[in-house]
Amino acid sequence: MFSTDPVVQVKDAAIMQDFNTVLESVNFNVEKGEFVYVVGRTGSGKSSLLKTLYADLPLKAGDIRIAGFNIHNIRPAEVPLLRRKLGIIFQDFQLLPDRTIADNLLFVMKATGWKDSAKMRARLQEVLMKVGLGAVEKKMPHQLSGGEQQRVVIARALINEPVLLVADEPTGNLDPEVSHEILKVFQQINKSGTAILMATHDYELIIKQPGRILKCEDGKLVDSAVEPFELGKASNRIY
């Protein structure tokens, strides 16, 4: 049944890291098809917030509902089911270095329940084309540039048609020109209806593609849709 509920609903959440509260009284929603940036200094709680959303860190207080799951009460057996509805993208790629690009993607498919080899092959080609990589299936990760590897990671995240992409500093290891190319890939995915929640330090990306911003600062999360603010900047990094 079609639902109009937000993809992410966070209410009075406390975000923890190593038994310390890094963000408290966190409240925000992400609607279907929305593109939202998460910004803040290193250590301000950006990554901890994202990890709590996909149940890598426990939620000790408050309420988070994401893609139909209640994170506060989620059972260990439900976590893989949650992550099949999300696409999670990391800064350091996390590709298997001893396998071809095709085998990297097929590994994820098998791990998430795909069984029909013809459908797997068709989906593999589809997601690679979607990120602008038509002929890399037989290559090894080390044979690709950083930008190409990140496109593969995005393709991997798209395999199960997620309702939300969670991207933690996806351009952090890339030069500015490549970063803008990766942002264009995210924009195209977003236009097709997938919501995106992207943590970034890169001020220039937000200048190029303005959007709603969640700012982690002094233990709080400020939502630009509720309380507009200006971003400070130094050397094109967000502070």
PATOR-895548 format. One line per field, with one value per atom (N, C-alpha, C): residue in one letter; atom name; z, y negated, x. Coordinates in Angstrom, 2 decimals. Last residue first. Example, Ala and Ser with C-alpha at 12.3 -4.5 7.8 and 13.67 -1.06 7.14 Angstrom:
res	(S/S/S/A/A/A) $
atom	(N/CA/C/N/CA/C) $
pz	(7.08/7.14/7.87/7.80/7.80/7.80) $
py	(2.25/1.06/-0.03/5.69/4.50/3.30) $
px	(12.85/13.67/12.90/13.19/12.30/13.20) $
This chain:
res	(Y/Y/Y/I/I/I/R/R/R/N/N/N/S/S/S/A/A/A/K/K/K/G/G/G/L/L/L/E/E/E/F/F/F/P/P/P/E/E/E/V/V/V/A/A/A/S/S/S/D/D/D/V/V/V/L/L/L/K/K/K/G/G/G/D/D/D/E/E/E/C/C/C/K/K/K/L/L/L/I/I/I/R/R/R/G/G/G/P/P/P/Q/Q/Q/K/K/K/I/I/I/I/I/I/L/L/L/E/E/E/Y/Y/Y/D/D/D/H/H/H/T/T/T/A/A/A/M/M/M/L/L/L/I/I/I/A/A/A/T/T/T/G/G/G/S/S/S/K/K/K/N/N/N/I/I/I/Q/Q/Q/Q/Q/Q/F/F/F/V/V/V/K/K/K/L/L/L/I/I/I/E/E/E/H/H/H/S/S/S/V/V/V/E/E/E/P/P/P/D/D/D/L/L/L/N/N/N/G/G/G/T/T/T/P/P/P/E/E/E/D/D/D/A/A/A/V/V/V/L/L/L/L/L/L/V/V/V/P/P/P/E/E/E/N/N/N/I/I/I/L/L/L/A/A/A/R/R/R/A/A/A/I/I/I/V/V/V/V/V/V/R/R/R/Q/Q/Q/Q/Q/Q/E/E/E/G/G/G/G/G/G/S/S/S/L/L/L/Q/Q/Q/H/H/H/P/P/P/M/M/M/K/K/K/K/K/K/E/E/E/V/V/V/A/A/A/G/G/G/L/L/L/G/G/G/V/V/V/K/K/K/M/M/M/L/L/L/V/V/V/E/E/E/Q/Q/Q/L/L/L/R/R/R/A/A/A/R/R/R/M/M/M/K/K/K/A/A/A/S/S/S/D/D/D/K/K/K/W/W/W/G/G/G/T/T/T/A/A/A/K/K/K/M/M/M/V/V/V/F/F/F/L/L/L/L/L/L/N/N/N/D/D/D/A/A/A/I/I/I/T/T/T/R/R/R/D/D/D/P/P/P/L/L/L/L/L/L/Q/Q/Q/F/F/F/D/D/D/Q/Q/Q/F/F/F/I/I/I/I/I/I/G/G/G/L/L/L/K/K/K/R/R/R/R/R/R/L/L/L/L/L/L/P/P/P/V/V/V/E/E/E/A/A/A/P/P/P/R/R/R/I/I/I/N/N/N/H/H/H/I/I/I/N/N/N/F/F/F/G/G/G/A/A/A/I/I/I/R/R/R/I/I/I/D/D/D/G/G/G/A/A/A/K/K/K/L/L/L/P/P/P/L/L/L/D/D/D/A/A/A/Y/Y/Y/L/L/L/T/T/T/K/K/K/L/L/L/L/L/L/S/S/S/S/S/S/K/K/K/G/G/G/S/S/S/G/G/G/T/T/T/R/R/R/G/G/G/V/V/V/V/V/V/Y/Y/Y/V/V/V/F/F/F/E/E/E/G/G/G/K/K/K/E/E/E/V/V/V/N/N/N/F/F/F/N/N/N/V/V/V/S/S/S/E/E/E/L/L/L/V/V/V/T/T/T/N/N/N/F/F/F/D/D/D/Q/Q/Q/M/M/M/I/I/I/A/A/A/A/A/A/D/D/D/K/K/K/V/V/V/Q/Q/Q/V/V/V/V/V/V/P/P/P/D/D/D/T/T/T/S/S/S/F/F/F/M/M/M) $
atom	(N/CA/C/N/CA/C/N/CA/C/N/CA/C/N/CA/C/N/CA/C/N/CA/C/N/CA/C/N/CA/C/N/CA/C/N/CA/C/N/CA/C/N/CA/C/N/CA/C/N/CA/C/N/CA/C/N/CA/C/N/CA/C/N/CA/C/N/CA/C/N/CA/C/N/CA/C/N/CA/C/N/CA/C/N/CA/C/N/CA/C/N/CA/C/N/CA/C/N/CA/C/N/CA/C/N/CA/C/N/CA/C/N/CA/C/N/CA/C/N/CA/C/N/CA/C/N/CA/C/N/CA/C/N/CA/C/N/CA/C/N/CA/C/N/CA/C/N/CA/C/N/CA/C/N/CA/C/N/CA/C/N/CA/C/N/CA/C/N/CA/C/N/CA/C/N/CA/C/N/CA/C/N/CA/C/N/CA/C/N/CA/C/N/CA/C/N/CA/C/N/CA/C/N/CA/C/N/CA/C/N/CA/C/N/CA/C/N/CA/C/N/CA/C/N/CA/C/N/CA/C/N/CA/C/N/CA/C/N/CA/C/N/CA/C/N/CA/C/N/CA/C/N/CA/C/N/CA/C/N/CA/C/N/CA/C/N/CA/C/N/CA/C/N/CA/C/N/CA/C/N/CA/C/N/CA/C/N/CA/C/N/CA/C/N/CA/C/N/CA/C/N/CA/C/N/CA/C/N/CA/C/N/CA/C/N/CA/C/N/CA/C/N/CA/C/N/CA/C/N/CA/C/N/CA/C/N/CA/C/N/CA/C/N/CA/C/N/CA/C/N/CA/C/N/CA/C/N/CA/C/N/CA/C/N/CA/C/N/CA/C/N/CA/C/N/CA/C/N/CA/C/N/CA/C/N/CA/C/N/CA/C/N/CA/C/N/CA/C/N/CA/C/N/CA/C/N/CA/C/N/CA/C/N/CA/C/N/CA/C/N/CA/C/N/CA/C/N/CA/C/N/CA/C/N/CA/C/N/CA/C/N/CA/C/N/CA/C/N/CA/C/N/CA/C/N/CA/C/N/CA/C/N/CA/C/N/CA/C/N/CA/C/N/CA/C/N/CA/C/N/CA/C/N/CA/C/N/CA/C/N/CA/C/N/CA/C/N/CA/C/N/CA/C/N/CA/C/N/CA/C/N/CA/C/N/CA/C/N/CA/C/N/CA/C/N/CA/C/N/CA/C/N/CA/C/N/CA/C/N/CA/C/N/CA/C/N/CA/C/N/CA/C/N/CA/C/N/CA/C/N/CA/C/N/CA/C/N/CA/C/N/CA/C/N/CA/C/N/CA/C/N/CA/C/N/CA/C/N/CA/C/N/CA/C/N/CA/C/N/CA/C/N/CA/C/N/CA/C/N/CA/C/N/CA/C/N/CA/C/N/CA/C/N/CA/C/N/CA/C/N/CA/C/N/CA/C/N/CA/C/N/CA/C/N/CA/C/N/CA/C/N/CA/C/N/CA/C/N/CA/C/N/CA/C/N/CA/C/N/CA/C/N/CA/C/N/CA/C/N/CA/C/N/CA/C/N/CA/C/N/CA/C/N/CA/C/N/CA/C/N/CA/C/N/CA/C/N/CA/C/N/CA/C/N/CA/C/N/CA/C/N/CA/C/N/CA/C/N/CA/C/N/CA/C/N/CA/C/N/CA/C/N/CA/C/N/CA/C/N/CA/C/N/CA/C/N/CA/C/N/CA/C/N/CA/C/N/CA/C/N/CA/C/N/CA/C/N/CA/C/N/CA/C/N/CA/C/N/CA/C/N/CA/C/N/CA/C/N/CA/C/N/CA/C/N/CA/C/N/CA/C/N/CA/C/N/CA/C/N/CA/C/N/CA/C/N/CA/C/N/CA/C/N/CA/C) $
pz	(8.37/9.80/10.50/5.41/6.23/7.70/3.18/4.08/5.02/1.61/1.02/1.89/3.37/2.41/1.85/5.35/5.29/4.39/6.27/5.43/5.56/7.65/7.67/6.79/6.31/6.54/6.60/7.97/6.97/7.33/8.42/8.91/7.75/9.43/8.40/9.01/10.92/11.43/10.43/9.29/10.49/10.96/7.30/6.93/8.08/8.55/7.81/7.37/11.75/10.45/9.71/13.92/13.43/12.01/16.67/15.23/14.82/19.22/18.72/17.21/20.07/20.64/20.18/18.50/19.95/20.54/15.56/16.19/17.67/12.44/13.77/14.41/10.31/10.81/12.24/7.40/8.83/9.36/4.71/5.45/6.90/1.39/2.83/3.56/-1.10/-0.63/0.86/-4.06/-2.77/-2.39/-5.66/-5.61/-4.24/-5.36/-6.70/-6.73/-2.60/-3.43/-4.82/-1.91/-1.54/-2.29/-2.91/-3.39/-3.10/-1.40/-2.82/-3.41/1.13/0.94/-0.53/2.27/1.09/0.81/4.11/4.58/3.46/4.41/3.64/4.40/4.19/5.05/4.22/2.79/2.48/3.44/1.85/3.05/3.00/-0.60/-0.30/0.95/-2.14/-1.18/-0.88/-5.51/-4.32/-3.41/-7.89/-6.78/-5.51/-9.90/-10.20/-9.02/-8.73/-9.64/-10.01/-7.40/-6.63/-7.50/-9.53/-8.74/-7.96/-10.30/-11.24/-10.51/-7.99/-8.44/-9.38/-7.96/-6.88/-7.30/-10.26/-10.21/-9.13/-9.42/-10.53/-10.57/-7.49/-7.06/-8.17/-9.15/-8.27/-7.78/-10.29/-11.15/-10.32/-8.05/-8.71/-9.66/-7.51/-6.53/-7.17/-9.69/-9.59/-8.60/-8.99/-10.26/-10.22/-6.39/-6.60/-7.88/-5.71/-6.01/-6.41/-2.90/-4.33/-4.56/-0.39/-0.90/-2.36/0.03/0.92/0.41/-1.12/-1.98/-1.18/0.82/-0.37/-1.30/3.68/3.06/1.75/3.56/4.58/3.93/2.55/2.04/3.06/2.03/3.14/2.76/0.04/0.03/1.20/0.22/0.74/0.54/-0.90/-0.79/-0.34/-3.26/-1.93/-1.98/-5.10/-5.29/-3.95/-4.68/-4.16/-4.20/-5.89/-6.36/-5.94/-5.08/-5.80/-6.12/-4.03/-3.11/-3.74/-6.37/-5.39/-4.44/-7.43/-8.14/-7.19/-5.51/-5.66/-6.38/-6.05/-4.71/-4.75/-8.63/-8.40/-7.05/-8.06/-8.88/-8.72/-6.70/-5.96/-6.75/-8.80/-7.67/-6.88/-10.32/-10.87/-9.76/-8.60/-8.98/-9.53/-8.49/-7.28/-7.60/-11.34/-10.62/-9.37/-11.46/-11.63/-10.87/-10.75/-12.13/-12.42/-8.27/-8.37/-9.77/-8.79/-8.20/-8.40/-12.08/-10.64/-10.06/-14.73/-14.14/-12.63/-15.79/-15.66/-15.03/-15.81/-15.10/-14.81/-17.13/-16.07/-15.36/-18.99/-19.43/-18.37/-18.18/-19.01/-19.26/-15.91/-16.09/-16.90/-15.04/-16.12/-16.33/-13.27/-12.72/-13.77/-14.89/-14.21/-13.64/-15.61/-16.62/-15.96/-13.18/-13.67/-14.73/-13.04/-12.04/-12.48/-15.30/-15.17/-14.20/-14.79/-15.93/-15.82/-12.55/-12.47/-13.58/-13.66/-12.67/-12.52/-15.34/-15.92/-14.95/-13.48/-14.51/-15.10/-12.01/-11.35/-12.36/-13.91/-13.31/-12.63/-14.33/-15.44/-14.93/-11.81/-12.38/-13.53/-9.05/-10.50/-11.20/-6.44/-6.81/-8.32/-3.74/-5.18/-5.53/-1.01/-1.38/-2.86/-0.27/0.01/-0.63/-1.12/0.32/0.69/-3.86/-3.23/-1.73/-4.14/-4.55/-3.86/-3.26/-2.51/-2.87/-5.28/-3.88/-3.03/-7.53/-7.39/-5.95/-7.08/-7.08/-6.89/-7.21/-6.05/-5.96/-9.76/-8.61/-7.31/-11.31/-11.41/-10.17/-10.54/-10.23/-10.28/-9.20/-10.25/-9.79/-6.12/-7.00/-8.05/-4.19/-4.92/-5.87/-2.80/-3.75/-4.62/-2.43/-2.20/-3.23/-1.34/-2.37/-2.04/0.34/0.88/-0.21/0.13/-0.92/-0.40/2.05/1.72/0.81/2.49/1.90/1.37/1.61/2.50/1.73/1.52/0.72/1.65/1.40/2.29/1.54/0.78/0.11/0.94/2.31/2.28/1.37/2.38/1.94/1.85/3.40/2.02/1.47/6.00/5.12/3.66/7.10/7.03/5.98/6.95/6.19/6.03/8.75/7.32/6.44/11.15/10.64/9.17/12.14/11.24/10.59/13.91/12.68/11.67/16.08/15.24/13.91/16.08/16.49/15.57/17.11/16.03/16.58/18.68/19.05/18.03/17.49/18.94/19.35/14.82/15.18/16.67/13.13/14.36/14.91/9.58/10.75/11.93/7.31/7.91/9.14/6.78/5.79/6.39/10.13/8.83/7.93/13.08/12.15/10.76/16.29/14.89/14.09/19.38/18.42/17.01/22.60/21.50/20.53/23.37/23.78/22.57/22.18/23.60/24.06/19.45/19.83/21.27/18.57/19.22/19.50/15.25/16.63/17.28/13.05/13.36/14.76/12.05/13.16/13.35/10.33/9.75/10.77/12.20/11.28/10.67/13.40/14.20/13.29/11.31/11.79/12.66/11.16/10.05/10.50/13.69/13.33/12.22/13.42/14.46/14.18/11.42/11.14/12.17/12.88/11.57/11.33/15.23/15.32/14.00/15.31/15.72/15.77/14.34/15.73/16.20/12.17/12.53/14.02/11.95/12.16/12.37/9.48/10.82/10.91/7.72/7.82/9.28/5.47/6.89/6.99/3.02/3.44/4.96/1.22/2.44/2.75/-0.99/-0.94/0.23/-1.23/-0.78/-0.80/-1.80/-2.91/-2.53/1.10/-0.09/-1.19/3.67/2.86/1.69/6.79/5.40/4.58/9.82/8.88/7.56/13.14/11.72/10.97/16.14/15.51/14.04/19.02/17.56/16.98/21.72/21.28/19.78/21.12/21.92/21.39/20.19/19.78/20.64/21.72/20.83/20.27/24.75/23.92/23.06/25.04/25.17/24.25/24.50/25.76/26.01/21.79/22.90/24.25/21.01/20.46/21.63/20.33/21.21/20.41/20.17/19.36/20.19/21.07/21.60/20.81/19.60/19.66/20.32/19.12/20.45/20.64/16.26/17.29/18.63/12.84/14.04/15.07/10.05/11.09/12.38/6.63/7.92/8.85/4.72/4.70/6.05/5.80/5.49/5.49/4.29/5.45/5.01/2.35/2.21/3.40/0.82/2.03/1.72/-0.83/-0.94/0.33/0.00/0.00/0.00) $
py	(-25.04/-25.15/-25.70/-23.41/-23.93/-23.92/-24.63/-23.58/-24.20/-26.56/-25.75/-24.58/-27.98/-27.07/-26.08/-28.32/-28.60/-27.55/-29.62/-28.81/-29.29/-29.29/-29.88/-29.05/-29.51/-28.64/-29.49/-30.92/-31.04/-30.08/-29.62/-30.08/-30.20/-29.16/-29.47/-30.02/-26.86/-28.00/-28.33/-25.01/-25.53/-26.83/-24.37/-24.54/-25.14/-23.93/-25.19/-25.43/-22.74/-22.44/-23.75/-21.76/-22.89/-22.59/-19.83/-19.78/-20.90/-20.09/-20.25/-20.08/-20.13/-19.13/-19.21/-22.15/-22.31/-21.37/-21.12/-22.14/-22.22/-20.09/-19.59/-20.57/-21.05/-21.40/-20.90/-20.20/-19.89/-20.12/-21.97/-21.60/-21.30/-21.90/-21.92/-21.36/-23.33/-22.47/-22.65/-24.10/-24.45/-23.51/-23.21/-22.61/-22.91/-24.85/-24.40/-23.90/-25.12/-26.32/-25.94/-22.50/-23.09/-24.39/-22.18/-21.32/-21.95/-24.01/-24.28/-23.39/-22.86/-24.04/-24.25/-19.75/-20.52/-21.65/-17.92/-19.08/-20.12/-16.08/-16.63/-17.76/-13.57/-14.33/-14.82/-13.32/-13.32/-14.20/-11.60/-12.28/-12.18/-11.45/-11.39/-12.21/-9.51/-10.52/-10.34/-8.95/-8.43/-9.58/-9.99/-9.76/-9.22/-10.87/-9.67/-9.26/-12.88/-13.26/-12.07/-11.38/-12.07/-12.45/-10.61/-9.58/-10.20/-13.13/-12.32/-11.25/-13.85/-14.66/-13.87/-11.94/-11.97/-12.75/-12.79/-11.44/-11.37/-15.30/-15.20/-13.83/-14.54/-15.23/-15.17/-13.53/-12.60/-13.24/-15.93/-14.88/-13.88/-17.21/-17.78/-16.77/-15.54/-15.68/-16.22/-16.04/-14.72/-14.78/-18.65/-18.39/-17.06/-18.33/-19.11/-18.79/-14.84/-16.24/-16.98/-12.78/-13.09/-14.55/-11.96/-11.57/-11.94/-12.93/-13.35/-13.04/-12.39/-13.04/-13.42/-11.27/-10.47/-11.10/-11.52/-12.15/-11.43/-9.13/-9.74/-10.23/-8.85/-9.00/-9.78/-6.97/-7.60/-7.65/-7.01/-6.85/-7.64/-5.45/-6.49/-6.08/-3.35/-4.57/-5.74/-1.36/-1.91/-3.14/0.96/-0.14/-0.79/2.63/3.04/1.93/1.19/2.51/2.87/-1.16/-1.25/0.12/-0.62/-1.07/-1.09/-0.04/1.03/0.66/-2.62/-1.57/-0.43/-3.77/-4.27/-3.24/-2.28/-2.21/-2.71/-3.14/-1.73/-1.57/-5.79/-5.50/-4.04/-5.39/-5.91/-5.71/-4.46/-3.57/-4.07/-6.81/-5.62/-4.63/-8.44/-8.82/-7.65/-7.04/-7.24/-7.58/-4.78/-6.01/-6.10/-1.24/-2.38/-3.59/0.85/0.38/-0.84/1.66/0.85/0.32/3.28/1.94/1.07/4.75/4.83/3.42/5.27/4.63/4.87/6.21/7.17/6.57/3.93/5.15/6.07/1.57/1.81/3.15/0.09/1.14/1.44/-2.00/-0.94/0.23/-4.14/-3.19/-2.00/-5.90/-6.29/-5.40/-5.04/-5.90/-6.23/-3.47/-4.60/-5.56/-1.40/-2.39/-3.66/-0.01/-0.58/-1.65/0.78/-0.18/-0.79/2.52/1.36/0.33/4.57/3.68/2.40/5.67/5.22/4.22/6.48/5.39/4.82/8.54/7.39/6.21/10.32/9.75/8.50/10.95/10.35/9.66/12.19/10.93/10.20/14.45/13.54/12.18/15.70/15.17/14.21/15.35/15.54/14.89/14.49/15.87/16.11/12.19/12.41/13.84/11.72/12.61/12.80/10.30/9.70/10.47/11.71/11.50/10.93/11.51/12.82/12.66/8.73/9.30/10.63/8.58/7.89/8.46/10.11/10.49/9.87/8.58/9.87/10.38/6.48/6.22/7.51/7.83/7.00/6.79/8.93/9.83/9.07/6.59/7.41/8.30/5.82/4.95/5.74/8.70/7.75/6.89/8.93/9.33/8.26/8.05/9.25/9.74/5.89/5.64/6.84/4.89/6.06/6.04/1.49/2.52/3.68/-0.76/0.58/1.59/-3.73/-2.81/-1.41/-5.68/-4.85/-3.66/-6.94/-7.73/-6.82/-5.01/-5.43/-6.21/-4.65/-4.99/-5.59/-2.61/-3.24/-3.41/-2.64/-2.53/-3.29/-0.71/-1.90/-1.61/1.66/0.54/-0.76/3.26/3.53/2.41/2.43/1.97/2.31/3.75/2.29/1.83/6.37/6.00/4.49/6.33/6.54/6.16/5.81/4.83/5.08/7.83/6.88/5.92/9.26/9.95/9.01/7.45/7.73/8.39/5.27/6.51/6.76/1.96/2.87/4.09/-0.08/1.30/2.34/-2.36/-2.19/-0.73/-2.25/-1.99/-1.73/-0.84/-1.60/-1.27/-1.06/-0.39/-1.36/-2.46/-1.53/-0.80/-4.13/-3.11/-2.04/-4.83/-4.99/-3.82/-6.54/-5.62/-5.90/-7.03/-7.16/-6.09/-8.66/-7.79/-8.08/-8.59/-9.22/-8.18/-6.92/-7.75/-8.42/-5.20/-5.03/-5.82/-3.40/-4.58/-4.38/-2.18/-2.04/-3.38/-2.17/-2.62/-2.53/-1.07/-0.67/-1.12/-1.83/-0.86/-0.28/-3.91/-2.57/-1.49/-6.02/-5.84/-4.44/-5.86/-5.56/-5.29/-6.72/-5.34/-4.92/-9.41/-8.51/-7.05/-10.31/-10.44/-9.45/-9.84/-9.13/-9.17/-11.68/-10.24/-9.43/-14.12/-13.79/-12.28/-15.03/-14.05/-13.64/-16.53/-17.19/-16.24/-15.54/-15.25/-15.84/-18.22/-16.86/-16.64/-20.41/-20.14/-18.65/-20.01/-20.26/-19.91/-18.77/-19.43/-19.63/-17.06/-17.10/-17.68/-17.84/-17.79/-17.75/-16.18/-16.91/-16.72/-15.87/-15.88/-16.77/-13.75/-14.97/-14.78/-11.49/-12.25/-13.53/-11.77/-10.98/-11.89/-13.78/-13.34/-12.49/-13.51/-13.55/-12.97/-15.42/-14.44/-14.58/-15.89/-16.25/-15.11/-16.50/-16.39/-16.80/-15.72/-15.80/-15.55/-15.92/-16.52/-16.75/-15.95/-15.68/-16.44/-14.40/-15.26/-14.93/-12.89/-13.89/-14.85/-11.38/-11.97/-13.06/-8.51/-9.96/-10.43/-5.87/-6.20/-7.70/-6.03/-5.59/-6.08/-8.21/-7.66/-7.31/-8.87/-8.49/-8.01/-11.09/-10.37/-10.15/-11.11/-11.35/-10.48/-12.56/-11.51/-12.00/-13.78/-13.86/-12.80/-11.99/-12.77/-12.64/-11.58/-11.58/-12.51/-9.80/-10.60/-10.47/-9.33/-9.38/-10.29/-9.39/-8.26/-8.16/-10.34/-10.65/-9.38/-8.79/-9.09/-9.48/-7.96/-9.33/-9.73/-4.76/-5.58/-6.96/-2.21/-3.43/-4.27/1.20/0.00/-1.25) $
px	(32.22/32.50/31.27/33.25/32.16/32.56/35.72/35.25/34.23/36.91/35.85/35.42/38.50/39.13/38.12/35.75/37.18/37.81/32.55/33.42/34.87/29.28/30.59/31.49/26.05/27.21/28.47/23.28/24.33/25.45/19.92/21.22/22.19/16.51/17.51/18.80/14.93/15.70/16.80/13.65/12.97/13.60/15.33/13.93/13.12/17.74/17.59/16.15/17.96/17.37/17.12/20.49/19.69/19.24/21.14/20.96/20.01/23.69/22.33/22.32/26.30/25.41/23.97/27.49/27.34/26.30/25.92/26.76/26.44/25.00/25.34/26.32/22.43/23.76/23.94/20.93/20.90/22.30/19.53/20.73/20.39/18.24/17.99/19.21/20.42/19.35/19.16/22.32/21.74/20.61/24.82/23.49/22.88/27.04/26.66/25.22/27.12/26.99/26.48/27.57/26.28/26.05/30.16/29.08/27.72/31.61/31.39/30.30/31.86/31.01/30.65/32.10/32.46/31.46/31.60/32.36/32.51/28.50/29.62/30.30/26.05/26.96/28.13/22.93/24.35/25.14/20.27/20.76/22.27/17.77/19.21/19.51/15.17/15.60/17.09/14.46/15.13/15.55/13.45/12.54/13.15/15.00/14.21/13.33/16.41/15.32/14.44/18.36/17.33/16.14/19.94/19.26/18.11/20.87/20.09/19.31/22.31/21.17/20.26/24.35/23.36/22.11/25.70/25.13/24.05/26.55/25.60/24.93/28.40/27.17/26.12/30.37/29.66/28.35/31.21/30.66/29.85/32.22/31.05/30.40/34.42/33.34/32.08/36.05/35.41/34.25/36.83/36.14/35.40/38.08/36.85/36.10/39.00/39.33/38.05/37.99/38.02/38.39/37.34/38.67/38.87/34.73/35.81/37.20/32.37/33.37/34.62/30.74/31.04/32.07/30.11/31.28/31.67/27.86/28.72/30.01/24.61/25.98/26.82/21.90/22.61/24.08/19.08/20.53/21.11/15.93/16.82/18.26/14.71/13.89/14.74/16.62/16.35/15.44/16.99/16.04/15.64/19.14/17.84/16.79/21.31/20.90/19.48/22.46/21.18/20.58/24.93/23.89/22.50/26.33/26.10/24.96/26.45/25.72/25.37/28.14/26.77/25.90/30.43/29.83/28.38/30.94/30.62/29.93/31.57/30.39/29.95/33.95/32.81/31.51/35.54/35.25/34.04/35.65/34.98/34.64/37.12/35.76/34.97/39.55/38.75/37.31/39.76/40.08/39.21/40.47/39.58/40.10/42.00/42.15/41.28/41.26/42.49/42.73/38.93/38.82/40.05/39.17/39.38/39.29/36.75/37.92/37.97/34.45/35.54/36.80/32.73/32.37/33.55/32.90/33.90/33.68/31.32/32.25/33.32/29.64/29.10/30.02/28.78/29.87/29.36/26.80/27.70/28.89/24.96/26.02/27.09/23.37/22.75/23.80/25.04/24.68/24.12/25.01/26.26/26.00/22.34/22.84/24.17/22.18/21.30/21.88/23.95/24.20/23.39/22.62/24.01/24.31/20.20/20.21/21.62/21.08/20.38/20.41/22.17/23.03/22.40/19.85/21.01/21.91/18.28/17.81/18.96/19.87/19.57/19.12/19.92/21.16/20.91/17.98/17.85/19.05/18.48/18.78/18.78/19.06/18.84/19.25/19.64/18.54/18.25/21.81/20.50/19.36/23.99/23.85/22.48/23.70/23.52/23.28/24.26/22.97/22.70/26.90/25.85/24.48/28.12/28.27/27.16/27.62/26.93/27.00/29.42/27.99/27.18/31.87/31.54/30.04/31.73/31.66/31.39/32.00/30.80/30.65/34.59/33.45/32.15/36.36/36.01/34.84/38.19/37.09/36.84/39.89/40.29/39.21/38.81/39.90/40.27/35.57/36.42/37.55/35.13/35.02/35.96/35.05/34.81/34.45/34.94/34.53/34.15/35.25/36.42/36.06/32.83/33.91/35.02/29.88/30.96/32.03/26.44/27.63/28.68/23.66/24.64/25.95/20.31/21.60/22.61/17.70/18.56/19.76/16.50/15.66/16.44/18.40/18.01/17.14/18.47/19.55/19.29/16.24/16.29/17.29/17.20/16.00/15.91/19.35/19.61/18.41/17.76/18.73/19.08/16.21/15.57/16.56/17.72/17.33/16.70/17.90/19.07/18.71/15.02/15.68/16.87/14.28/14.64/15.39/13.32/12.95/13.41/14.35/14.48/14.25/13.62/15.02/15.18/11.13/11.32/12.71/10.73/11.29/11.39/9.97/9.02/9.50/12.11/11.74/10.84/12.38/13.02/12.64/11.99/11.34/11.90/13.07/13.44/12.71/12.84/12.17/12.69/14.54/13.83/13.29/17.60/16.47/15.85/19.40/19.11/17.89/20.10/19.32/18.86/23.37/22.07/21.42/24.71/24.83/23.44/23.61/24.98/25.37/21.11/21.19/22.58/20.92/20.92/21.31/20.84/19.72/19.72/23.31/22.12/20.93/24.92/25.05/23.86/24.14/23.85/23.92/25.08/23.67/23.32/27.80/27.05/25.56/28.45/28.54/27.76/27.88/27.30/27.28/29.03/27.95/27.33/31.31/30.06/28.87/33.66/33.33/32.03/34.22/34.61/34.33/31.31/32.73/32.97/28.70/29.19/30.66/25.74/27.03/27.42/23.85/24.19/25.59/21.32/22.72/22.81/18.80/19.15/20.63/16.25/17.71/18.13/13.32/14.00/15.51/11.80/12.35/13.08/9.84/10.16/10.69/11.41/10.28/10.76/12.68/13.09/11.95/12.43/11.90/12.62/13.78/13.66/12.99/15.37/14.05/14.14/17.15/17.21/15.82/18.10/16.83/16.80/21.67/20.49/19.28/24.69/23.58/22.37/26.38/26.99/25.94/26.84/25.79/26.43/28.92/28.76/27.63/29.30/28.64/28.50/30.23/31.10/30.58/27.76/29.00/29.91/24.28/25.38/26.59/21.68/22.65/23.91/18.38/19.72/20.69/15.44/16.47/17.75/12.94/13.57/14.66/12.43/11.73/12.44/12.50/13.32/12.67/11.77/11.12/11.94/12.18/12.84/12.03/10.20/11.13/11.85/6.86/8.26/9.11/3.95/4.78/6.19/2.31/2.82/3.68/2.32/2.32/2.89/0.53/1.33/1.20/0.84/0.00/0.88) $
